[in-house]
Amino acid sequence: MIASGVKRGTAELAVLSVLEEGPLHGYELARRIEEQTGGALRFTLASLYPLLYRLENRGHIKGVWETSDSGRRRRCYRLTSVGKKKLAPIRAEWSELFRALKRLTKVSHA
């Protein structure tokens, strides 16, 4: 399991990357992150929603209220054009960090 301090730094990249695949509501977003990382990254809804609100306030994502056939309302989030532009530099920063850590610690990818 990845420590929470490290996870906090990866949250923005994880959310934007998963939303790049298409719009999702919060629960499904958390489930996809967990699934696609083999359970290494897990976000509770209590920690995910404040991040979603911050990303929405920055214009990186857009949330829209939807009502299901059963009448249940939920907020569906999608990546905006601003968010798409932000994703490449974030990926580059993480890539550089991984390269630097690999040089420093002499750890290679499994």
OpenMM code with the backbone's topology and positions (N, CA, C; nanometers):
from openmm import Vec3, app, unit

residues = "MET ILE ALA SER GLY VAL LYS ARG GLY THR ALA GLU LEU ALA VAL LEU SER VAL LEU GLU GLU GLY PRO LEU HIS GLY TYR GLU LEU ALA ARG ARG ILE GLU GLU GLN THR GLY GLY ALA LEU ARG PHE THR LEU ALA SER LEU TYR PRO LEU LEU TYR ARG LEU GLU ASN ARG GLY HIS ILE LYS GLY VAL TRP GLU THR SER ASP SER GLY ARG ARG ARG ARG CYS TYR ARG LEU THR SER VAL GLY LYS LYS LYS LEU ALA PRO ILE ARG ALA GLU TRP SER GLU LEU PHE ARG ALA LEU LYS ARG LEU THR LYS VAL SER HIS ALA".split()
positions = [
    Vec3(0.0847, -0.1188, 0.0000),
    Vec3(0.0000, 0.0000, 0.0000),
    Vec3(0.0884, 0.1239, 0.0000),
    Vec3(0.0479, 0.2249, -0.0727),
    Vec3(0.1232, 0.3489, -0.0835),
    Vec3(0.0820, 0.4425, 0.0300),
    Vec3(0.1800, 0.5059, 0.0942),
    Vec3(0.1545, 0.5948, 0.2078),
    Vec3(0.0675, 0.7128, 0.1658),
    Vec3(-0.0114, 0.7645, 0.2598),
    Vec3(-0.1076, 0.8696, 0.2278),
    Vec3(-0.0404, 0.9981, 0.1809),
    Vec3(0.0759, 1.0326, 0.2335),
    Vec3(0.1446, 1.1538, 0.1897),
    Vec3(0.1850, 1.1470, 0.0434),
    Vec3(0.2334, 1.0339, 0.0019),
    Vec3(0.2696, 1.0145, -0.1389),
    Vec3(0.1435, 1.0137, -0.2235),
    Vec3(0.0401, 0.9483, -0.1738),
    Vec3(-0.0857, 0.9385, -0.2478),
    Vec3(-0.1466, 1.0756, -0.2735),
    Vec3(-0.1388, 1.1650, -0.1750),
    Vec3(-0.1947, 1.2990, -0.1933),
    Vec3(-0.1321, 1.3685, -0.3131),
    Vec3(-0.0029, 1.3488, -0.3320),
    Vec3(0.0656, 1.4104, -0.4444),
    Vec3(0.0273, 1.3509, -0.5784),
    Vec3(-0.0231, 1.2289, -0.5781),
    Vec3(-0.0593, 1.1625, -0.7030),
    Vec3(-0.2065, 1.1817, -0.7387),
    Vec3(-0.2842, 1.2327, -0.6470),
    Vec3(-0.4298, 1.2371, -0.6640),
    Vec3(-0.4716, 1.3165, -0.7871),
    Vec3(-0.4149, 1.4332, -0.8069),
    Vec3(-0.4535, 1.5159, -0.9208),
    Vec3(-0.4231, 1.4445, -1.0522),
    Vec3(-0.3040, 1.3873, -1.0618),
    Vec3(-0.2667, 1.3132, -1.1819),
    Vec3(-0.3605, 1.1947, -1.2034),
    Vec3(-0.3923, 1.1215, -1.0980),
    Vec3(-0.4804, 1.0058, -1.1094),
    Vec3(-0.6192, 1.0459, -1.1587),
    Vec3(-0.6766, 1.1491, -1.0988),
    Vec3(-0.8117, 1.1927, -1.1357),
    Vec3(-0.8148, 1.2416, -1.2800),
    Vec3(-0.7226, 1.3290, -1.3166),
    Vec3(-0.7223, 1.3829, -1.4527),
    Vec3(-0.6983, 1.2726, -1.5553),
    Vec3(-0.6101, 1.1786, -1.5240),
    Vec3(-0.5802, 1.0697, -1.6171),
    Vec3(-0.7019, 0.9806, -1.6404),
    Vec3(-0.7738, 0.9478, -1.5338),
    Vec3(-0.8911, 0.8619, -1.5486),
    Vec3(-1.0026, 0.9369, -1.6210),
    Vec3(-1.0201, 1.0653, -1.5914),
    Vec3(-1.1247, 1.1420, -1.6602),
    Vec3(-1.0903, 1.1666, -1.8071),
    Vec3(-0.9642, 1.1517, -1.8427),
    Vec3(-0.9252, 1.1640, -1.9827),
    Vec3(-0.9955, 1.0551, -2.0664),
    Vec3(-1.0268, 0.9437, -2.0022),
    Vec3(-1.0941, 0.8323, -2.0706),
    Vec3(-1.2428, 0.8584, -2.0912),
    Vec3(-1.3001, 0.9524, -2.0138),
    Vec3(-1.4421, 0.9842, -2.0275),
    Vec3(-1.5016, 1.0278, -1.8954),
    Vec3(-1.6215, 1.0885, -1.8988),
    Vec3(-1.6865, 1.1401, -1.7778),
    Vec3(-1.7252, 1.0289, -1.6806),
    Vec3(-1.7159, 1.0603, -1.5507),
    Vec3(-1.7515, 0.9653, -1.4451),
    Vec3(-1.8056, 1.0401, -1.3238),
    Vec3(-1.8857, 0.9717, -1.2440),
    Vec3(-1.9253, 1.0279, -1.1144),
    Vec3(-1.8223, 0.9848, -1.0111),
    Vec3(-1.8242, 1.0478, -0.8942),
    Vec3(-1.7204, 1.0295, -0.7935),
    Vec3(-1.6946, 0.8860, -0.7531),
    Vec3(-1.8014, 0.8107, -0.7257),
    Vec3(-1.7836, 0.6725, -0.6819),
    Vec3(-1.7138, 0.5903, -0.7900),
    Vec3(-1.7580, 0.6059, -0.9134),
    Vec3(-1.6987, 0.5303, -1.0247),
    Vec3(-1.5540, 0.5743, -1.0487),
    Vec3(-1.5269, 0.7005, -1.0308),
    Vec3(-1.3905, 0.7525, -1.0455),
    Vec3(-1.2975, 0.6871, -0.9429),
    Vec3(-1.3399, 0.6828, -0.8179),
    Vec3(-1.2598, 0.6188, -0.7126),
    Vec3(-1.2398, 0.4708, -0.7433),
    Vec3(-1.3453, 0.4041, -0.7901),
    Vec3(-1.3368, 0.2616, -0.8222),
    Vec3(-1.2393, 0.2370, -0.9372),
    Vec3(-1.2430, 0.3197, -1.0390),
    Vec3(-1.1529, 0.3024, -1.1538),
    Vec3(-1.0069, 0.3248, -1.1150),
    Vec3(-0.9814, 0.4252, -1.0322),
    Vec3(-0.8441, 0.4496, -0.9872),
    Vec3(-0.7919, 0.3274, -0.9128),
    Vec3(-0.8735, 0.2752, -0.8225),
    Vec3(-0.8325, 0.1569, -0.7465),
    Vec3(-0.8104, 0.0377, -0.8403),
    Vec3(-0.9027, 0.0181, -0.9316),
    Vec3(-0.8941, -0.0947, -1.0243),
    Vec3(-0.7707, -0.0837, -1.1149),
    Vec3(-0.7493, 0.0345, -1.1722),
    Vec3(-0.6405, 0.0510, -1.2682),
    Vec3(-0.5028, 0.0523, -1.2030),
    Vec3(-0.4971, 0.0730, -1.0719),
    Vec3(-0.3680, 0.0690, -1.0016),
    Vec3(-0.3510, -0.0617, -0.9247),
    Vec3(-0.4385, -0.1572, -0.9491),
    Vec3(-0.4297, -0.2846, -0.8786),
    Vec3(-0.4467, -0.2699, -0.7284),
    Vec3(-0.5221, -0.1681, -0.6870),
    Vec3(-0.5476, -0.1458, -0.5451),
    Vec3(-0.4408, -0.0644, -0.4741),
    Vec3(-0.3351, -0.0237, -0.5461),
    Vec3(-0.2270, 0.0533, -0.4831),
    Vec3(-0.2735, 0.1931, -0.4441),
    Vec3(-0.3626, 0.2528, -0.5225),
    Vec3(-0.4181, 0.3839, -0.4898),
    Vec3(-0.5660, 0.3681, -0.4610),
    Vec3(-0.6035, 0.4102, -0.3412),
    Vec3(-0.7440, 0.4059, -0.3008),
    Vec3(-0.7804, 0.5406, -0.2426),
    Vec3(-0.8922, 0.5931, -0.2879),
    Vec3(-0.9393, 0.7215, -0.2371),
    Vec3(-1.0774, 0.7038, -0.1789),
    Vec3(-1.0939, 0.7476, -0.0548),
    Vec3(-1.2275, 0.7482, 0.0037),
    Vec3(-1.3032, 0.8640, -0.0609),
    Vec3(-1.4339, 0.8550, -0.0608),
    Vec3(-1.5129, 0.9646, -0.1163),
    Vec3(-1.4914, 1.0922, -0.0359),
    Vec3(-1.4652, 1.0766, 0.0942),
    Vec3(-1.4404, 1.1933, 0.1797),
    Vec3(-1.3134, 1.2672, 0.1387),
    Vec3(-1.2150, 1.1968, 0.0867),
    Vec3(-1.0929, 1.2640, 0.0415),
    Vec3(-1.1004, 1.3009, -0.1061),
    Vec3(-1.1803, 1.2281, -0.1837),
    Vec3(-1.1888, 1.2533, -0.3268),
    Vec3(-1.2693, 1.3781, -0.3596),
    Vec3(-1.3836, 1.3974, -0.2940),
    Vec3(-1.4699, 1.5101, -0.3301),
    Vec3(-1.4051, 1.6468, -0.3077),
    Vec3(-1.3318, 1.6701, -0.1999),
    Vec3(-1.2637, 1.8005, -0.1893),
    Vec3(-1.1653, 1.8240, -0.3049),
    Vec3(-1.0976, 1.7186, -0.3492),
    Vec3(-1.0080, 1.7313, -0.4640),
    Vec3(-1.0868, 1.7643, -0.5906),
    Vec3(-1.1998, 1.6981, -0.6097),
    Vec3(-1.2830, 1.7260, -0.7275),
    Vec3(-1.3306, 1.8712, -0.7265),
    Vec3(-1.3693, 1.9219, -0.6092),
    Vec3(-1.4134, 2.0615, -0.5996),
    Vec3(-1.2989, 2.1573, -0.6335),
    Vec3(-1.1771, 2.1270, -0.5839),
    Vec3(-1.0611, 2.2121, -0.6150),
    Vec3(-1.0311, 2.2115, -0.7648),
    Vec3(-1.0332, 2.0923, -0.8245),
    Vec3(-1.0063, 2.0817, -0.9680),
    Vec3(-1.1137, 2.1537, -1.0493),
    Vec3(-1.2365, 2.1476, -1.0015),
    Vec3(-1.3443, 2.2179, -1.0715),
    Vec3(-1.3280, 2.3695, -1.0576),
    Vec3(-1.2898, 2.4154, -0.9392),
    Vec3(-1.2681, 2.5591, -0.9193),
    Vec3(-1.1536, 2.6126, -1.0062),
    Vec3(-1.0539, 2.5285, -1.0328),
    Vec3(-0.9419, 2.5668, -1.1197),
    Vec3(-0.9781, 2.5570, -1.2680),
    Vec3(-1.0927, 2.4995, -1.2981),
    Vec3(-1.1345, 2.4846, -1.4371),
    Vec3(-1.0785, 2.3613, -1.5061),
    Vec3(-1.0182, 2.2693, -1.4300),
    Vec3(-0.9595, 2.1485, -1.4892),
    Vec3(-1.0641, 2.0414, -1.5198),
    Vec3(-1.1715, 2.0415, -1.4411),
    Vec3(-1.2813, 1.9486, -1.4648),
    Vec3(-1.4121, 2.0267, -1.4541),
    Vec3(-1.5189, 1.9665, -1.5046),
    Vec3(-1.6513, 2.0272, -1.4971),
    Vec3(-1.7473, 1.9223, -1.4438),
    Vec3(-1.8225, 1.9585, -1.3409),
    Vec3(-1.9217, 1.8684, -1.2837),
    Vec3(-2.0616, 1.9113, -1.3223),
    Vec3(-2.1440, 1.8141, -1.3585),
    Vec3(-2.2825, 1.8402, -1.3969),
    Vec3(-2.3723, 1.7438, -1.3207),
    Vec3(-2.4788, 1.7966, -1.2631),
    Vec3(-2.5747, 1.7107, -1.1926),
    Vec3(-2.6565, 1.6331, -1.2935),
    Vec3(-2.6686, 1.5029, -1.2702),
    Vec3(-2.7496, 1.4158, -1.3549),
    Vec3(-2.8476, 1.3408, -1.2662),
    Vec3(-2.9613, 1.3056, -1.3222),
    Vec3(-3.0602, 1.2265, -1.2509),
    Vec3(-3.0748, 1.0934, -1.3229),
    Vec3(-3.0566, 0.9851, -1.2488),
    Vec3(-3.0691, 0.8520, -1.3074),
    Vec3(-3.2156, 0.8182, -1.3297),
    Vec3(-3.2412, 0.7083, -1.3982),
    Vec3(-3.3783, 0.6630, -1.4220),
    Vec3(-3.4520, 0.6378, -1.2909),
    Vec3(-3.3768, 0.6002, -1.1872),
    Vec3(-3.4390, 0.5739, -1.0571),
    Vec3(-3.4654, 0.7025, -0.9784),
    Vec3(-3.4232, 0.8168, -1.0332),
    Vec3(-3.4457, 0.9442, -0.9667),
    Vec3(-3.3310, 0.9895, -0.8780),
    Vec3(-3.2245, 0.9113, -0.8737),
    Vec3(-3.1093, 0.9461, -0.7901),
    Vec3(-3.0234, 1.0505, -0.8616),
    Vec3(-2.9906, 1.1568, -0.7884),
    Vec3(-2.9049, 1.2627, -0.8451),
    Vec3(-2.7599, 1.2379, -0.8075),
    Vec3(-2.6728, 1.2583, -0.9045),
    Vec3(-2.5295, 1.2478, -0.8779),
    Vec3(-2.4572, 1.3404, -0.9737),
    Vec3(-2.3372, 1.3779, -0.9321),
    Vec3(-2.2573, 1.4726, -1.0102),
    Vec3(-2.1601, 1.3941, -1.0976),
    Vec3(-2.1625, 1.4229, -1.2257),
    Vec3(-2.0760, 1.3558, -1.3216),
    Vec3(-1.9674, 1.4551, -1.3633),
    Vec3(-1.8427, 1.4110, -1.3586),
    Vec3(-1.7289, 1.4981, -1.3868),
    Vec3(-1.6651, 1.4612, -1.5197),
    Vec3(-1.6218, 1.5643, -1.5927),
    Vec3(-1.5502, 1.5433, -1.7183),
    Vec3(-1.4289, 1.6354, -1.7212),
    Vec3(-1.3303, 1.5965, -1.7965),
    Vec3(-1.2092, 1.6750, -1.8142),
    Vec3(-1.2391, 1.7902, -1.9097),
    Vec3(-1.1953, 1.9105, -1.8756),
    Vec3(-1.2131, 2.0263, -1.9637),
    Vec3(-1.0902, 2.0419, -2.0535),
    Vec3(-1.0978, 2.1337, -2.1468),
    Vec3(-0.9815, 2.1600, -2.2331),
    Vec3(-0.8652, 2.2141, -2.1501),
    Vec3(-0.8952, 2.2915, -2.0455),
    Vec3(-0.7912, 2.3411, -1.9546),
    Vec3(-0.7260, 2.2233, -1.8820),
    Vec3(-0.8083, 2.1291, -1.8371),
    Vec3(-0.7575, 2.0100, -1.7689),
    Vec3(-0.6705, 1.9248, -1.8602),
    Vec3(-0.7115, 1.9127, -1.9865),
    Vec3(-0.6321, 1.8361, -2.0828),
    Vec3(-0.4949, 1.8995, -2.1019),
    Vec3(-0.4920, 2.0329, -2.1082),
    Vec3(-0.3641, 2.1036, -2.1235),
    Vec3(-0.2772, 2.0895, -1.9990),
    Vec3(-0.3384, 2.0792, -1.8817),
    Vec3(-0.2663, 2.0666, -1.7552),
    Vec3(-0.2080, 1.9266, -1.7375),
    Vec3(-0.2704, 1.8270, -1.7972),
    Vec3(-0.2300, 1.6880, -1.7784),
    Vec3(-0.0891, 1.6596, -1.8302),
    Vec3(-0.0539, 1.7092, -1.9457),
    Vec3(0.0794, 1.6821, -2.0029),
    Vec3(0.1926, 1.7326, -1.9127),
    Vec3(0.1881, 1.8570, -1.8635),
    Vec3(0.2953, 1.9019, -1.7745),
    Vec3(0.3011, 1.8250, -1.6424),
    Vec3(0.1868, 1.7855, -1.5898),
    Vec3(0.1857, 1.7065, -1.4659),
    Vec3(0.2522, 1.5719, -1.4914),
    Vec3(0.2186, 1.5094, -1.6030),
    Vec3(0.2818, 1.3815, -1.6378),
    Vec3(0.4328, 1.3989, -1.6540),
    Vec3(0.4743, 1.5068, -1.7163),
    Vec3(0.6175, 1.5317, -1.7362),
    Vec3(0.6881, 1.5497, -1.6015),
    Vec3(0.6249, 1.6221, -1.5090),
    Vec3(0.6837, 1.6421, -1.3764),
    Vec3(0.7010, 1.5086, -1.3039),
    Vec3(0.5975, 1.4244, -1.3072),
    Vec3(0.6064, 1.2943, -1.2407),
    Vec3(0.7099, 1.2053, -1.3074),
    Vec3(0.7171, 1.2114, -1.4386),
    Vec3(0.8161, 1.1317, -1.5105),
    Vec3(0.9574, 1.1720, -1.4692),
    Vec3(0.9810, 1.3023, -1.4591),
    Vec3(1.1123, 1.3516, -1.4166),
    Vec3(1.1419, 1.3099, -1.2727),
    Vec3(1.0410, 1.3162, -1.1871),
    Vec3(1.0583, 1.2732, -1.0489),
    Vec3(1.0973, 1.1258, -1.0431),
    Vec3(1.0280, 1.0418, -1.1199),
    Vec3(1.0600, 0.8989, -1.1204),
    Vec3(1.2019, 0.8739, -1.1701),
    Vec3(1.2441, 0.9462, -1.2749),
    Vec3(1.3810, 0.9313, -1.3259),
    Vec3(1.4829, 0.9720, -1.2208),
    Vec3(1.4561, 1.0823, -1.1515),
    Vec3(1.5481, 1.1302, -1.0483),
    Vec3(1.5563, 1.0311, -0.9321),
    Vec3(1.4430, 0.9795, -0.8892),
    Vec3(1.4424, 0.8818, -0.7799),
    Vec3(1.5141, 0.7529, -0.8204),
    Vec3(1.4962, 0.7146, -0.9446),
    Vec3(1.5639, 0.5944, -0.9930),
    Vec3(1.7154, 0.6139, -0.9879),
    Vec3(1.7629, 0.7313, -1.0301),
    Vec3(1.9069, 0.7605, -1.0248),
    Vec3(1.9552, 0.7648, -0.8801),
    Vec3(1.8779, 0.8268, -0.7950),
    Vec3(1.9156, 0.8438, -0.6553),
    Vec3(1.9161, 0.7112, -0.5792),
    Vec3(1.8119, 0.6352, -0.5957),
    Vec3(1.7956, 0.5142, -0.5146),
    Vec3(1.8426, 0.3876, -0.5837),
    Vec3(1.8728, 0.4014, -0.7111),
    Vec3(1.9151, 0.2868, -0.7923),
    Vec3(1.8068, 0.1769, -0.7964),
    Vec3(1.6814, 0.2220, -0.7909),
    Vec3(1.5672, 0.1306, -0.8003),
    Vec3(1.5225, 0.1267, -0.9455),
    Vec3(1.5028, 0.0075, -0.9963),
    Vec3(1.4526, -0.0040, -1.1331),
    Vec3(1.3080, -0.0489, -1.1293),
    Vec3(1.2397, -0.0314, -1.2415),
    Vec3(1.1000, -0.0730, -1.2494),
    Vec3(1.0894, -0.2234, -1.2428),
    Vec3(0.9862, -0.2715, -1.1790),
    Vec3(0.9655, -0.4171, -1.1655),
    Vec3(0.9227, -0.4762, -1.2972),
] * unit.nanometer
topology = app.Topology()
chain = topology.addChain("A")
for resn in residues:
    res = topology.addResidue(resn, chain)
    for name in ("N", "CA", "C"):
        topology.addAtom(name, app.Element.getBySymbol(name[0]), res)
